[in-house]
Amino acid sequence: MFLSALELRKIIESSFLPERCECTLSPDLMMTVKVYADGQTDHLDLLVTGIDASGLNGCREINDLIGQLRSRQHHVEVEPHSMLGKAL
């Protein structure tokens, strides 16, 4: 992975501002992204688990992932295999 886990989390979480986003990364580089519906409750607007972050080596891959997450958040159909090889 090109970036540290902290840098990657910061990029993804800040891309959803002003919405609250929480990105977690396990030691085996599997990522979970949660986007909350509002800042007042813990109601989830988006939950994606099992994202393989080992392929996030540059801006293009990270931007593609963010675009796919946003599409999924807004209920636009995303190909299951397009999330870096992991079915959602």
PyMOL Python script that loads the backbone (N, CA, C, O; Angstrom):
from pymol import cmd

cmd.read_pdbstr("""\
ATOM      1  N   MET A   1       0.849  -1.171   0.000  1.00  0.00           N
ATOM      2  CA  MET A   1       0.000   0.000   0.000  1.00  0.00           C
ATOM      3  C   MET A   1       0.896   1.235   0.000  1.00  0.00           C
ATOM      4  O   MET A   1       1.864   1.310   0.757  1.00  0.00           O
ATOM      5  N   PHE A   2       0.575   2.176  -0.831  1.00  0.00           N
ATOM      6  CA  PHE A   2       1.377   3.379  -1.034  1.00  0.00           C
ATOM      7  C   PHE A   2       1.296   4.343   0.145  1.00  0.00           C
ATOM      8  O   PHE A   2       2.310   4.917   0.543  1.00  0.00           O
ATOM      9  N   LEU A   3       0.104   4.526   0.707  1.00  0.00           N
ATOM     10  CA  LEU A   3      -0.121   5.447   1.820  1.00  0.00           C
ATOM     11  C   LEU A   3      -0.207   4.684   3.133  1.00  0.00           C
ATOM     12  O   LEU A   3      -0.459   3.479   3.151  1.00  0.00           O
ATOM     13  N   SER A   4       0.003   5.395   4.220  1.00  0.00           N
ATOM     14  CA  SER A   4      -0.218   4.770   5.524  1.00  0.00           C
ATOM     15  C   SER A   4      -1.720   4.616   5.740  1.00  0.00           C
ATOM     16  O   SER A   4      -2.521   5.283   5.084  1.00  0.00           O
ATOM     17  N   ALA A   5      -2.089   3.746   6.649  1.00  0.00           N
ATOM     18  CA  ALA A   5      -3.506   3.535   6.960  1.00  0.00           C
ATOM     19  C   ALA A   5      -4.151   4.833   7.426  1.00  0.00           C
ATOM     20  O   ALA A   5      -5.293   5.118   7.068  1.00  0.00           O
ATOM     21  N   LEU A   6      -3.443   5.611   8.208  1.00  0.00           N
ATOM     22  CA  LEU A   6      -3.973   6.879   8.711  1.00  0.00           C
ATOM     23  C   LEU A   6      -4.232   7.865   7.575  1.00  0.00           C
ATOM     24  O   LEU A   6      -5.264   8.536   7.559  1.00  0.00           O
ATOM     25  N   GLU A   7      -3.303   7.957   6.626  1.00  0.00           N
ATOM     26  CA  GLU A   7      -3.484   8.860   5.482  1.00  0.00           C
ATOM     27  C   GLU A   7      -4.661   8.421   4.622  1.00  0.00           C
ATOM     28  O   GLU A   7      -5.461   9.250   4.189  1.00  0.00           O
ATOM     29  N   LEU A   8      -4.766   7.136   4.378  1.00  0.00           N
ATOM     30  CA  LEU A   8      -5.856   6.608   3.567  1.00  0.00           C
ATOM     31  C   LEU A   8      -7.202   6.872   4.228  1.00  0.00           C
ATOM     32  O   LEU A   8      -8.150   7.296   3.567  1.00  0.00           O
ATOM     33  N   ARG A   9      -7.286   6.623   5.528  1.00  0.00           N
ATOM     34  CA  ARG A   9      -8.528   6.889   6.268  1.00  0.00           C
ATOM     35  C   ARG A   9      -8.907   8.357   6.173  1.00  0.00           C
ATOM     36  O   ARG A   9     -10.069   8.682   5.930  1.00  0.00           O
ATOM     37  N   LYS A  10      -7.949   9.239   6.359  1.00  0.00           N
ATOM     38  CA  LYS A  10      -8.212  10.678   6.322  1.00  0.00           C
ATOM     39  C   LYS A  10      -8.744  11.105   4.955  1.00  0.00           C
ATOM     40  O   LYS A  10      -9.687  11.893   4.880  1.00  0.00           O
ATOM     41  N   ILE A  11      -8.156  10.600   3.882  1.00  0.00           N
ATOM     42  CA  ILE A  11      -8.604  10.945   2.532  1.00  0.00           C
ATOM     43  C   ILE A  11     -10.039  10.493   2.318  1.00  0.00           C
ATOM     44  O   ILE A  11     -10.870  11.266   1.841  1.00  0.00           O
ATOM     45  N   ILE A  12     -10.337   9.248   2.665  1.00  0.00           N
ATOM     46  CA  ILE A  12     -11.682   8.717   2.428  1.00  0.00           C
ATOM     47  C   ILE A  12     -12.701   9.408   3.317  1.00  0.00           C
ATOM     48  O   ILE A  12     -13.762   9.809   2.839  1.00  0.00           O
ATOM     49  N   GLU A  13     -12.403   9.553   4.595  1.00  0.00           N
ATOM     50  CA  GLU A  13     -13.356  10.190   5.512  1.00  0.00           C
ATOM     51  C   GLU A  13     -13.616  11.641   5.131  1.00  0.00           C
ATOM     52  O   GLU A  13     -14.760  12.093   5.191  1.00  0.00           O
ATOM     53  N   SER A  14     -12.592  12.372   4.744  1.00  0.00           N
ATOM     54  CA  SER A  14     -12.795  13.782   4.395  1.00  0.00           C
ATOM     55  C   SER A  14     -13.520  13.941   3.066  1.00  0.00           C
ATOM     56  O   SER A  14     -14.106  14.993   2.812  1.00  0.00           O
ATOM     57  N   SER A  15     -13.494  12.928   2.218  1.00  0.00           N
ATOM     58  CA  SER A  15     -14.184  13.019   0.929  1.00  0.00           C
ATOM     59  C   SER A  15     -15.700  13.023   1.085  1.00  0.00           C
ATOM     60  O   SER A  15     -16.415  13.398   0.155  1.00  0.00           O
ATOM     61  N   PHE A  16     -16.195  12.614   2.240  1.00  0.00           N
ATOM     62  CA  PHE A  16     -17.638  12.583   2.467  1.00  0.00           C
ATOM     63  C   PHE A  16     -18.146  13.785   3.258  1.00  0.00           C
ATOM     64  O   PHE A  16     -19.344  13.880   3.527  1.00  0.00           O
ATOM     65  N   LEU A  17     -17.256  14.705   3.635  1.00  0.00           N
ATOM     66  CA  LEU A  17     -17.689  15.893   4.376  1.00  0.00           C
ATOM     67  C   LEU A  17     -18.728  16.661   3.572  1.00  0.00           C
ATOM     68  O   LEU A  17     -18.590  16.742   2.351  1.00  0.00           O
ATOM     69  N   PRO A  18     -19.746  17.221   4.179  1.00  0.00           N
ATOM     70  CA  PRO A  18     -19.945  17.419   5.610  1.00  0.00           C
ATOM     71  C   PRO A  18     -20.581  16.224   6.325  1.00  0.00           C
ATOM     72  O   PRO A  18     -20.840  16.285   7.527  1.00  0.00           O
ATOM     73  N   GLU A  19     -20.830  15.138   5.587  1.00  0.00           N
ATOM     74  CA  GLU A  19     -21.366  13.949   6.238  1.00  0.00           C
ATOM     75  C   GLU A  19     -20.277  13.308   7.094  1.00  0.00           C
ATOM     76  O   GLU A  19     -19.085  13.473   6.833  1.00  0.00           O
ATOM     77  N   ARG A  20     -20.700  12.587   8.102  1.00  0.00           N
ATOM     78  CA  ARG A  20     -19.760  11.899   8.981  1.00  0.00           C
ATOM     79  C   ARG A  20     -19.449  10.531   8.390  1.00  0.00           C
ATOM     80  O   ARG A  20     -20.352   9.747   8.098  1.00  0.00           O
ATOM     81  N   CYS A  21     -18.179  10.260   8.219  1.00  0.00           N
ATOM     82  CA  CYS A  21     -17.719   9.001   7.645  1.00  0.00           C
ATOM     83  C   CYS A  21     -16.691   8.390   8.586  1.00  0.00           C
ATOM     84  O   CYS A  21     -15.847   9.091   9.144  1.00  0.00           O
ATOM     85  N   GLU A  22     -16.773   7.085   8.753  1.00  0.00           N
ATOM     86  CA  GLU A  22     -15.814   6.349   9.577  1.00  0.00           C
ATOM     87  C   GLU A  22     -15.230   5.228   8.730  1.00  0.00           C
ATOM     88  O   GLU A  22     -15.956   4.390   8.195  1.00  0.00           O
ATOM     89  N   CYS A  23     -13.930   5.228   8.618  1.00  0.00           N
ATOM     90  CA  CYS A  23     -13.229   4.234   7.820  1.00  0.00           C
ATOM     91  C   CYS A  23     -12.307   3.454   8.753  1.00  0.00           C
ATOM     92  O   CYS A  23     -11.502   4.047   9.470  1.00  0.00           O
ATOM     93  N   THR A  24     -12.423   2.138   8.745  1.00  0.00           N
ATOM     94  CA  THR A  24     -11.542   1.309   9.562  1.00  0.00           C
ATOM     95  C   THR A  24     -10.779   0.360   8.652  1.00  0.00           C
ATOM     96  O   THR A  24     -11.280  -0.086   7.620  1.00  0.00           O
ATOM     97  N   LEU A  25      -9.570   0.071   9.058  1.00  0.00           N
ATOM     98  CA  LEU A  25      -8.697  -0.781   8.269  1.00  0.00           C
ATOM     99  C   LEU A  25      -8.103  -1.841   9.180  1.00  0.00           C
ATOM    100  O   LEU A  25      -7.460  -1.517  10.178  1.00  0.00           O
ATOM    101  N   SER A  26      -8.315  -3.104   8.839  1.00  0.00           N
ATOM    102  CA  SER A  26      -7.794  -4.201   9.652  1.00  0.00           C
ATOM    103  C   SER A  26      -6.323  -4.443   9.300  1.00  0.00           C
ATOM    104  O   SER A  26      -5.843  -3.955   8.276  1.00  0.00           O
ATOM    105  N   PRO A  27      -5.612  -5.191  10.142  1.00  0.00           N
ATOM    106  CA  PRO A  27      -4.198  -5.482   9.860  1.00  0.00           C
ATOM    107  C   PRO A  27      -3.975  -6.199   8.526  1.00  0.00           C
ATOM    108  O   PRO A  27      -2.902  -6.084   7.933  1.00  0.00           O
ATOM    109  N   ASP A  28      -4.986  -6.940   8.052  1.00  0.00           N
ATOM    110  CA  ASP A  28      -4.840  -7.625   6.761  1.00  0.00           C
ATOM    111  C   ASP A  28      -5.315  -6.761   5.591  1.00  0.00           C
ATOM    112  O   ASP A  28      -5.549  -7.272   4.496  1.00  0.00           O
ATOM    113  N   LEU A  29      -5.459  -5.443   5.825  1.00  0.00           N
ATOM    114  CA  LEU A  29      -5.810  -4.437   4.825  1.00  0.00           C
ATOM    115  C   LEU A  29      -7.219  -4.590   4.263  1.00  0.00           C
ATOM    116  O   LEU A  29      -7.475  -4.238   3.111  1.00  0.00           O
ATOM    117  N   MET A  30      -8.125  -5.112   5.074  1.00  0.00           N
ATOM    118  CA  MET A  30      -9.534  -5.136   4.694  1.00  0.00           C
ATOM    119  C   MET A  30     -10.190  -3.909   5.321  1.00  0.00           C
ATOM    120  O   MET A  30     -10.018  -3.637   6.509  1.00  0.00           O
ATOM    121  N   MET A  31     -10.939  -3.179   4.511  1.00  0.00           N
ATOM    122  CA  MET A  31     -11.496  -1.904   4.931  1.00  0.00           C
ATOM    123  C   MET A  31     -13.011  -1.978   5.086  1.00  0.00           C
ATOM    124  O   MET A  31     -13.702  -2.678   4.346  1.00  0.00           O
ATOM    125  N   THR A  32     -13.501  -1.232   6.074  1.00  0.00           N
ATOM    126  CA  THR A  32     -14.930  -1.024   6.274  1.00  0.00           C
ATOM    127  C   THR A  32     -15.173   0.477   6.237  1.00  0.00           C
ATOM    128  O   THR A  32     -14.454   1.248   6.872  1.00  0.00           O
ATOM    129  N   VAL A  33     -16.196   0.886   5.487  1.00  0.00           N
ATOM    130  CA  VAL A  33     -16.551   2.300   5.392  1.00  0.00           C
ATOM    131  C   VAL A  33     -17.998   2.460   5.839  1.00  0.00           C
ATOM    132  O   VAL A  33     -18.896   1.774   5.352  1.00  0.00           O
ATOM    133  N   LYS A  34     -18.202   3.380   6.776  1.00  0.00           N
ATOM    134  CA  LYS A  34     -19.540   3.726   7.256  1.00  0.00           C
ATOM    135  C   LYS A  34     -19.760   5.204   7.003  1.00  0.00           C
ATOM    136  O   LYS A  34     -18.913   6.031   7.339  1.00  0.00           O
ATOM    137  N   VAL A  35     -20.906   5.540   6.405  1.00  0.00           N
ATOM    138  CA  VAL A  35     -21.297   6.937   6.230  1.00  0.00           C
ATOM    139  C   VAL A  35     -22.623   7.099   6.945  1.00  0.00           C
ATOM    140  O   VAL A  35     -23.577   6.363   6.690  1.00  0.00           O
ATOM    141  N   TYR A  36     -22.673   8.067   7.839  1.00  0.00           N
ATOM    142  CA  TYR A  36     -23.853   8.276   8.666  1.00  0.00           C
ATOM    143  C   TYR A  36     -24.799   9.270   8.006  1.00  0.00           C
ATOM    144  O   TYR A  36     -24.369  10.210   7.337  1.00  0.00           O
ATOM    145  N   ALA A  37     -26.098   9.044   8.207  1.00  0.00           N
ATOM    146  CA  ALA A  37     -27.127   9.870   7.578  1.00  0.00           C
ATOM    147  C   ALA A  37     -27.080  11.310   8.062  1.00  0.00           C
ATOM    148  O   ALA A  37     -27.356  12.233   7.296  1.00  0.00           O
ATOM    149  N   ASP A  38     -26.735  11.506   9.315  1.00  0.00           N
ATOM    150  CA  ASP A  38     -26.602  12.863   9.851  1.00  0.00           C
ATOM    151  C   ASP A  38     -25.622  12.848  11.013  1.00  0.00           C
ATOM    152  O   ASP A  38     -25.221  11.784  11.486  1.00  0.00           O
ATOM    153  N   GLY A  39     -25.248  14.007  11.458  1.00  0.00           N
ATOM    154  CA  GLY A  39     -24.276  14.104  12.533  1.00  0.00           C
ATOM    155  C   GLY A  39     -24.857  13.913  13.915  1.00  0.00           C
ATOM    156  O   GLY A  39     -24.121  13.869  14.900  1.00  0.00           O
ATOM    157  N   GLN A  40     -26.176  13.799  13.999  1.00  0.00           N
ATOM    158  CA  GLN A  40     -26.844  13.729  15.289  1.00  0.00           C
ATOM    159  C   GLN A  40     -27.109  12.301  15.760  1.00  0.00           C
ATOM    160  O   GLN A  40     -27.204  12.054  16.962  1.00  0.00           O
ATOM    161  N   THR A  41     -27.229  11.367  14.830  1.00  0.00           N
ATOM    162  CA  THR A  41     -27.568   9.990  15.193  1.00  0.00           C
ATOM    163  C   THR A  41     -26.528   9.030  14.617  1.00  0.00           C
ATOM    164  O   THR A  41     -25.626   9.433  13.883  1.00  0.00           O
ATOM    165  N   ASP A  42     -26.674   7.773  14.963  1.00  0.00           N
ATOM    166  CA  ASP A  42     -25.802   6.739  14.420  1.00  0.00           C
ATOM    167  C   ASP A  42     -26.482   5.961  13.297  1.00  0.00           C
ATOM    168  O   ASP A  42     -26.083   4.840  12.982  1.00  0.00           O
ATOM    169  N   HIS A  43     -27.514   6.562  12.692  1.00  0.00           N
ATOM    170  CA  HIS A  43     -28.208   5.920  11.577  1.00  0.00           C
ATOM    171  C   HIS A  43     -27.283   5.905  10.355  1.00  0.00           C
ATOM    172  O   HIS A  43     -26.810   6.952   9.914  1.00  0.00           O
ATOM    173  N   LEU A  44     -27.034   4.718   9.819  1.00  0.00           N
ATOM    174  CA  LEU A  44     -26.118   4.573   8.688  1.00  0.00           C
ATOM    175  C   LEU A  44     -26.816   4.842   7.367  1.00  0.00           C
ATOM    176  O   LEU A  44     -27.924   4.366   7.118  1.00  0.00           O
ATOM    177  N   ASP A  45     -26.145   5.611   6.531  1.00  0.00           N
ATOM    178  CA  ASP A  45     -26.588   5.846   5.167  1.00  0.00           C
ATOM    179  C   ASP A  45     -25.888   4.871   4.219  1.00  0.00           C
ATOM    180  O   ASP A  45     -26.407   4.543   3.152  1.00  0.00           O
ATOM    181  N   LEU A  46     -24.702   4.413   4.627  1.00  0.00           N
ATOM    182  CA  LEU A  46     -23.922   3.486   3.815  1.00  0.00           C
ATOM    183  C   LEU A  46     -23.027   2.653   4.724  1.00  0.00           C
ATOM    184  O   LEU A  46     -22.395   3.181   5.639  1.00  0.00           O
ATOM    185  N   LEU A  47     -22.978   1.365   4.472  1.00  0.00           N
ATOM    186  CA  LEU A  47     -22.062   0.458   5.162  1.00  0.00           C
ATOM    187  C   LEU A  47     -21.504  -0.502   4.123  1.00  0.00           C
ATOM    188  O   LEU A  47     -22.245  -1.268   3.507  1.00  0.00           O
ATOM    189  N   VAL A  48     -20.200  -0.453   3.936  1.00  0.00           N
ATOM    190  CA  VAL A  48     -19.539  -1.363   3.003  1.00  0.00           C
ATOM    191  C   VAL A  48     -18.387  -2.022   3.749  1.00  0.00           C
ATOM    192  O   VAL A  48     -17.526  -1.342   4.307  1.00  0.00           O
ATOM    193  N   THR A  49     -18.380  -3.348   3.755  1.00  0.00           N
ATOM    194  CA  THR A  49     -17.333  -4.108   4.433  1.00  0.00           C
ATOM    195  C   THR A  49     -16.557  -4.934   3.417  1.00  0.00           C
ATOM    196  O   THR A  49     -17.001  -5.127   2.285  1.00  0.00           O
ATOM    197  N   GLY A  50     -15.410  -5.411   3.830  1.00  0.00           N
ATOM    198  CA  GLY A  50     -14.647  -6.331   2.994  1.00  0.00           C
ATOM    199  C   GLY A  50     -13.986  -5.705   1.783  1.00  0.00           C
ATOM    200  O   GLY A  50     -13.753  -6.392   0.788  1.00  0.00           O
ATOM    201  N   ILE A  51     -13.678  -4.418   1.841  1.00  0.00           N
ATOM    202  CA  ILE A  51     -12.990  -3.763   0.730  1.00  0.00           C
ATOM    203  C   ILE A  51     -11.496  -4.072   0.851  1.00  0.00           C
ATOM    204  O   ILE A  51     -10.887  -3.821   1.891  1.00  0.00           O
ATOM    205  N   ASP A  52     -10.918  -4.612  -0.210  1.00  0.00           N
ATOM    206  CA  ASP A  52      -9.499  -4.943  -0.208  1.00  0.00           C
ATOM    207  C   ASP A  52      -8.695  -3.671  -0.471  1.00  0.00           C
ATOM    208  O   ASP A  52      -8.644  -3.190  -1.603  1.00  0.00           O
ATOM    209  N   ALA A  53      -8.072  -3.131   0.567  1.00  0.00           N
ATOM    210  CA  ALA A  53      -7.338  -1.870   0.447  1.00  0.00           C
ATOM    211  C   ALA A  53      -5.908  -2.063  -0.047  1.00  0.00           C
ATOM    212  O   ALA A  53      -5.195  -1.082  -0.260  1.00  0.00           O
ATOM    213  N   SER A  54      -5.481  -3.295  -0.229  1.00  0.00           N
ATOM    214  CA  SER A  54      -4.096  -3.520  -0.655  1.00  0.00           C
ATOM    215  C   SER A  54      -3.830  -2.971  -2.053  1.00  0.00           C
ATOM    216  O   SER A  54      -2.678  -2.722  -2.406  1.00  0.00           O
ATOM    217  N   GLY A  55      -4.874  -2.780  -2.850  1.00  0.00           N
ATOM    218  CA  GLY A  55      -4.711  -2.256  -4.203  1.00  0.00           C
ATOM    219  C   GLY A  55      -4.836  -0.752  -4.304  1.00  0.00           C
ATOM    220  O   GLY A  55      -4.779  -0.201  -5.404  1.00  0.00           O
ATOM    221  N   LEU A  56      -5.005  -0.078  -3.185  1.00  0.00           N
ATOM    222  CA  LEU A  56      -5.144   1.382  -3.198  1.00  0.00           C
ATOM    223  C   LEU A  56      -3.757   2.016  -3.146  1.00  0.00           C
ATOM    224  O   LEU A  56      -3.306   2.473  -2.096  1.00  0.00           O
ATOM    225  N   ASN A  57      -3.096   2.034  -4.292  1.00  0.00           N
ATOM    226  CA  ASN A  57      -1.704   2.468  -4.347  1.00  0.00           C
ATOM    227  C   ASN A  57      -1.501   3.879  -4.864  1.00  0.00           C
ATOM    228  O   ASN A  57      -0.372   4.369  -4.877  1.00  0.00           O
ATOM    229  N   GLY A  58      -2.549   4.536  -5.286  1.00  0.00           N
ATOM    230  CA  GLY A  58      -2.385   5.881  -5.825  1.00  0.00           C
ATOM    231  C   GLY A  58      -3.700   6.620  -5.887  1.00  0.00           C
ATOM    232  O   GLY A  58      -4.750   6.105  -5.505  1.00  0.00           O
ATOM    233  N   CYS A  59      -3.614   7.842  -6.378  1.00  0.00           N
ATOM    234  CA  CYS A  59      -4.789   8.716  -6.435  1.00  0.00           C
ATOM    235  C   CYS A  59      -5.917   8.120  -7.262  1.00  0.00           C
ATOM    236  O   CYS A  59      -7.081   8.200  -6.871  1.00  0.00           O
ATOM    237  N   ARG A  60      -5.585   7.529  -8.393  1.00  0.00           N
ATOM    238  CA  ARG A  60      -6.623   6.993  -9.276  1.00  0.00           C
ATOM    239  C   ARG A  60      -7.434   5.902  -8.581  1.00  0.00           C
ATOM    240  O   ARG A  60      -8.663   5.917  -8.640  1.00  0.00           O
ATOM    241  N   GLU A  61      -6.766   4.963  -7.927  1.00  0.00           N
ATOM    242  CA  GLU A  61      -7.467   3.875  -7.248  1.00  0.00           C
ATOM    243  C   GLU A  61      -8.324   4.401  -6.102  1.00  0.00           C
ATOM    244  O   GLU A  61      -9.452   3.948  -5.904  1.00  0.00           O
ATOM    245  N   ILE A  62      -7.789   5.353  -5.352  1.00  0.00           N
ATOM    246  CA  ILE A  62      -8.543   5.923  -4.228  1.00  0.00           C
ATOM    247  C   ILE A  62      -9.743   6.699  -4.742  1.00  0.00           C
ATOM    248  O   ILE A  62     -10.840   6.567  -4.198  1.00  0.00           O
ATOM    249  N   ASN A  63      -9.555   7.513  -5.786  1.00  0.00           N
ATOM    250  CA  ASN A  63     -10.678   8.262  -6.359  1.00  0.00           C
ATOM    251  C   ASN A  63     -11.736   7.331  -6.925  1.00  0.00           C
ATOM    252  O   ASN A  63     -12.930   7.588  -6.772  1.00  0.00           O
ATOM    253  N   ASP A  64     -11.316   6.252  -7.579  1.00  0.00           N
ATOM    254  CA  ASP A  64     -12.279   5.280  -8.104  1.00  0.00           C
ATOM    255  C   ASP A  64     -13.095   4.660  -6.970  1.00  0.00           C
ATOM    256  O   ASP A  64     -14.312   4.511  -7.085  1.00  0.00           O
ATOM    257  N   LEU A  65     -12.427   4.303  -5.885  1.00  0.00           N
ATOM    258  CA  LEU A  65     -13.131   3.724  -4.740  1.00  0.00           C
ATOM    259  C   LEU A  65     -14.132   4.720  -4.165  1.00  0.00           C
ATOM    260  O   LEU A  65     -15.275   4.354  -3.890  1.00  0.00           O
ATOM    261  N   ILE A  66     -13.722   5.964  -3.982  1.00  0.00           N
ATOM    262  CA  ILE A  66     -14.623   6.986  -3.439  1.00  0.00           C
ATOM    263  C   ILE A  66     -15.821   7.173  -4.363  1.00  0.00           C
ATOM    264  O   ILE A  66     -16.952   7.290  -3.892  1.00  0.00           O
ATOM    265  N   GLY A  67     -15.586   7.203  -5.670  1.00  0.00           N
ATOM    266  CA  GLY A  67     -16.688   7.316  -6.626  1.00  0.00           C
ATOM    267  C   GLY A  67     -17.649   6.145  -6.534  1.00  0.00           C
ATOM    268  O   GLY A  67     -18.864   6.330  -6.604  1.00  0.00           O
ATOM    269  N   GLN A  68     -17.116   4.938  -6.377  1.00  0.00           N
ATOM    270  CA  GLN A  68     -17.957   3.756  -6.241  1.00  0.00           C
ATOM    271  C   GLN A  68     -18.760   3.800  -4.948  1.00  0.00           C
ATOM    272  O   GLN A  68     -19.934   3.430  -4.928  1.00  0.00           O
ATOM    273  N   LEU A  69     -18.131   4.250  -3.872  1.00  0.00           N
ATOM    274  CA  LEU A  69     -18.844   4.361  -2.595  1.00  0.00           C
ATOM    275  C   LEU A  69     -19.961   5.396  -2.687  1.00  0.00           C
ATOM    276  O   LEU A  69     -21.066   5.164  -2.196  1.00  0.00           O
ATOM    277  N   ARG A  70     -19.680   6.530  -3.310  1.00  0.00           N
ATOM    278  CA  ARG A  70     -20.702   7.573  -3.459  1.00  0.00           C
ATOM    279  C   ARG A  70     -21.861   7.083  -4.333  1.00  0.00           C
ATOM    280  O   ARG A  70     -23.024   7.358  -4.040  1.00  0.00           O
ATOM    281  N   SER A  71     -21.538   6.362  -5.398  1.00  0.00           N
ATOM    282  CA  SER A  71     -22.589   5.803  -6.252  1.00  0.00           C
ATOM    283  C   SER A  71     -23.462   4.842  -5.466  1.00  0.00           C
ATOM    284  O   SER A  71     -24.687   4.866  -5.578  1.00  0.00           O
ATOM    285  N   ARG A  72     -22.832   4.011  -4.687  1.00  0.00           N
ATOM    286  CA  ARG A  72     -23.579   3.051  -3.864  1.00  0.00           C
ATOM    287  C   ARG A  72     -24.421   3.778  -2.825  1.00  0.00           C
ATOM    288  O   ARG A  72     -25.553   3.381  -2.548  1.00  0.00           O
ATOM    289  N   GLN A  73     -23.870   4.840  -2.250  1.00  0.00           N
ATOM    290  CA  GLN A  73     -24.602   5.616  -1.251  1.00  0.00           C
ATOM    291  C   GLN A  73     -25.865   6.219  -1.856  1.00  0.00           C
ATOM    292  O   GLN A  73     -26.904   6.291  -1.200  1.00  0.00           O
ATOM    293  N   HIS A  74     -25.770   6.644  -3.089  1.00  0.00           N
ATOM    294  CA  HIS A  74     -26.906   7.293  -3.743  1.00  0.00           C
ATOM    295  C   HIS A  74     -27.721   6.309  -4.575  1.00  0.00           C
ATOM    296  O   HIS A  74     -28.494   6.711  -5.445  1.00  0.00           O
ATOM    297  N   HIS A  75     -27.545   5.019  -4.304  1.00  0.00           N
ATOM    298  CA  HIS A  75     -28.355   3.942  -4.874  1.00  0.00           C
ATOM    299  C   HIS A  75     -28.218   3.808  -6.382  1.00  0.00           C
ATOM    300  O   HIS A  75     -29.151   3.373  -7.058  1.00  0.00           O
ATOM    301  N   VAL A  76     -27.067   4.178  -6.907  1.00  0.00           N
ATOM    302  CA  VAL A  76     -26.785   3.937  -8.309  1.00  0.00           C
ATOM    303  C   VAL A  76     -26.141   2.568  -8.386  1.00  0.00           C
ATOM    304  O   VAL A  76     -25.264   2.248  -7.584  1.00  0.00           O
ATOM    305  N   GLU A  77     -26.563   1.759  -9.338  1.00  0.00           N
ATOM    306  CA  GLU A  77     -26.060   0.394  -9.441  1.00  0.00           C
ATOM    307  C   GLU A  77     -24.561   0.379  -9.716  1.00  0.00           C
ATOM    308  O   GLU A  77     -24.078   1.048 -10.629  1.00  0.00           O
ATOM    309  N   VAL A  78     -23.836  -0.390  -8.917  1.00  0.00           N
ATOM    310  CA  VAL A  78     -22.391  -0.556  -9.067  1.00  0.00           C
ATOM    311  C   VAL A  78     -22.128  -2.034  -9.282  1.00  0.00           C
ATOM    312  O   VAL A  78     -22.702  -2.878  -8.594  1.00  0.00           O
ATOM    313  N   GLU A  79     -21.269  -2.348 -10.228  1.00  0.00           N
ATOM    314  CA  GLU A  79     -20.904  -3.736 -10.450  1.00  0.00           C
ATOM    315  C   GLU A  79     -20.245  -4.291  -9.189  1.00  0.00           C
ATOM    316  O   GLU A  79     -19.322  -3.666  -8.667  1.00  0.00           O
ATOM    317  N   PRO A  80     -20.692  -5.453  -8.678  1.00  0.00           N
ATOM    318  CA  PRO A  80     -20.121  -6.004  -7.448  1.00  0.00           C
ATOM    319  C   PRO A  80     -18.612  -6.210  -7.512  1.00  0.00           C
ATOM    320  O   PRO A  80     -17.927  -6.018  -6.507  1.00  0.00           O
ATOM    321  N   HIS A  81     -18.080  -6.593  -8.661  1.00  0.00           N
ATOM    322  CA  HIS A  81     -16.645  -6.869  -8.749  1.00  0.00           C
ATOM    323  C   HIS A  81     -15.808  -5.604  -8.868  1.00  0.00           C
ATOM    324  O   HIS A  81     -14.579  -5.677  -8.835  1.00  0.00           O
ATOM    325  N   SER A  82     -16.440  -4.454  -9.003  1.00  0.00           N
ATOM    326  CA  SER A  82     -15.679  -3.230  -9.232  1.00  0.00           C
ATOM    327  C   SER A  82     -15.059  -2.659  -7.961  1.00  0.00           C
ATOM    328  O   SER A  82     -14.216  -1.766  -8.049  1.00  0.00           O
ATOM    329  N   MET A  83     -15.446  -3.141  -6.793  1.00  0.00           N
ATOM    330  CA  MET A  83     -14.874  -2.654  -5.540  1.00  0.00           C
ATOM    331  C   MET A  83     -13.574  -3.395  -5.263  1.00  0.00           C
ATOM    332  O   MET A  83     -13.454  -4.130  -4.283  1.00  0.00           O
ATOM    333  N   LEU A  84     -12.610  -3.187  -6.144  1.00  0.00           N
ATOM    334  CA  LEU A  84     -11.279  -3.773  -5.991  1.00  0.00           C
ATOM    335  C   LEU A  84     -11.334  -5.289  -5.816  1.00  0.00           C
ATOM    336  O   LEU A  84     -10.601  -5.858  -5.007  1.00  0.00           O
ATOM    337  N   GLY A  85     -12.200  -5.924  -6.573  1.00  0.00           N
ATOM    338  CA  GLY A  85     -12.242  -7.370  -6.598  1.00  0.00           C
ATOM    339  C   GLY A  85     -13.043  -8.019  -5.493  1.00  0.00           C
ATOM    340  O   GLY A  85     -13.067  -9.246  -5.398  1.00  0.00           O
ATOM    341  N   LYS A  86     -13.694  -7.243  -4.662  1.00  0.00           N
ATOM    342  CA  LYS A  86     -14.457  -7.820  -3.559  1.00  0.00           C
ATOM    343  C   LYS A  86     -15.946  -7.651  -3.818  1.00  0.00           C
ATOM    344  O   LYS A  86     -16.405  -6.553  -4.131  1.00  0.00           O
ATOM    345  N   ALA A  87     -16.692  -8.727  -3.689  1.00  0.00           N
ATOM    346  CA  ALA A  87     -18.148  -8.650  -3.805  1.00  0.00           C
ATOM    347  C   ALA A  87     -18.702  -7.952  -2.578  1.00  0.00           C
ATOM    348  O   ALA A  87     -18.209  -8.125  -1.463  1.00  0.00           O
ATOM    349  N   LEU A  88     -19.721  -7.171  -2.805  1.00  0.00           N
ATOM    350  CA  LEU A  88     -20.329  -6.452  -1.694  1.00  0.00           C
ATOM    351  C   LEU A  88     -21.586  -7.163  -1.334  1.00  0.00           C
ATOM    352  O   LEU A  88     -22.289  -6.745  -0.414  1.00  0.00           O
TER     353      LEU A  88
END
""", "prot")
cmd.dss("prot")
cmd.show_as("cartoon", "prot")
cmd.util.cbc("prot")
cmd.orient("prot")
